[in-house]
Amino acid sequence: MTRQTRRGYKDSDEKEFGAEAFNKLASAGKDICYLMNQGYPVSGASVFVGNHYMLSERQRMALLRWAAAEDAVNSRKSREITDLRDRILHIDGFNILITLEVILSGSPVFRCLDGTIRDLAGLRGTYHPIDKTITALRLLGEFFEGEGVKEVIFYLDAPVSNSGRLKVLIQEELEKFSFGTQVFVINEVDKILKTKECVATSDSIILDYTTNWVNLNSLVLSGISDLWLVNFLDGDPGEMKQKDITSG
């Protein structure tokens, strides 16, 4: 039985990513981007700016995932594709699915400078399906069907616990649709995806190498009515949290 979990959430998120924190985080984000565009590595820039603004570790992590140099953003966006009809999608399985689980949990996700949606859940060698996993897979299946995708190929990291169990869940749920589905549990997923076309991921390490890519979670968001979406540069404090969602 899957567990009831609010993936990617901590009690401190209400304060650290709420309206009161908006101005500080927006200013810190602009400063990090300025330093990166001057050639500073993102890790060093985030430490320097984080110390200056006295940010928490979780706030620093969010900005670290959100930020990117202007050249990297332009390069990624130039290779982004949106027409998926009759295409074969190569999917960074844990990367895509965990973010959807975070969204469905009502936990904060971040619209990053390159347009991707990232979260703070992390994956440290252990994964357990939760009560949102099947819903996330159904959302993906309905999206692929609606876009006329020919086939989806999921790649799951073999060293991560329960990757085999997730493979079975993906196959069982997506076989209900008309598109083809394959799931591979392998080592070095990042290395493999760097060589593919039409890759669905938000992992910057892959995005900077792949020929073209699909901003999958951003596209799937249109089918989710309630979410906690944070953008450090666009919007205002009232828009940071679109709707208060409590764990059910």
GIVENQUI-V922652 format. One record per backbone hydrogen bond with DSSP energy under -0.5 kcal/mol. CO is the residue of the C=O (numbers start at 1). NH is the residue of the N-H. If there is no record, write none. Layout:
[[CO;NH] [CO;NH]]
This chain:
[[3;5] [3;131] [5;7] [6;9] [10;13] [11;14] [12;15] [12;16] [13;17] [15;18] [18;21] [18;22] [19;22] [21;25] [22;26] [23;27] [24;28] [25;29] [26;30] [27;31] [28;32] [29;33] [30;34] [31;35] [32;36] [33;37] [34;38] [35;38] [35;40] [36;39] [41;45] [42;46] [43;47] [44;48] [45;49] [46;50] [47;51] [48;52] [49;53] [50;54] [50;55] [56;60] [57;61] [58;62] [59;63] [60;64] [61;65] [62;66] [63;67] [66;113] [69;73] [70;74] [71;75] [72;76] [73;77] [74;78] [75;79] [76;79] [77;80] [79;213] [82;84] [84;87] [87;89] [87;150] [87;151] [89;91] [89;153] [90;200] [91;93] [91;155] [92;96] [93;97] [94;98] [95;99] [96;100] [97;101] [98;102] [99;103] [100;104] [101;105] [102;107] [103;106] [107;228] [109;230] [110;112] [110;118] [112;115] [116;112] [116;118] [118;110] [125;161] [129;3] [130;133] [132;136] [133;137] [134;138] [135;139] [136;140] [137;141] [138;142] [139;143] [140;144] [141;145] [142;146] [143;147] [144;148] [144;149] [145;148] [148;86] [150;180] [151;89] [152;154] [152;182] [153;91] [154;184] [155;93] [156;158] [156;186] [157;160] [160;163] [161;127] [162;166] [163;167] [164;168] [165;169] [166;170] [167;171] [168;172] [169;173] [170;174] [171;175] [173;176] [174;177] [180;152] [182;154] [184;156] [184;186] [186;158] [188;192] [189;193] [190;194] [192;195] [193;196] [196;211] [198;90] [199;201] [199;214] [200;92] [202;204] [203;206] [203;207] [204;208] [206;209] [206;210] [212;199] [213;81] [214;201] [214;216] [215;219] [216;220] [217;221] [219;222] [220;223] [221;224] [223;225] [225;227] [227;229] [227;242] [227;243] [228;109] [228;230] [230;111] [236;239] [236;240] [237;240] [237;241] [240;242]]
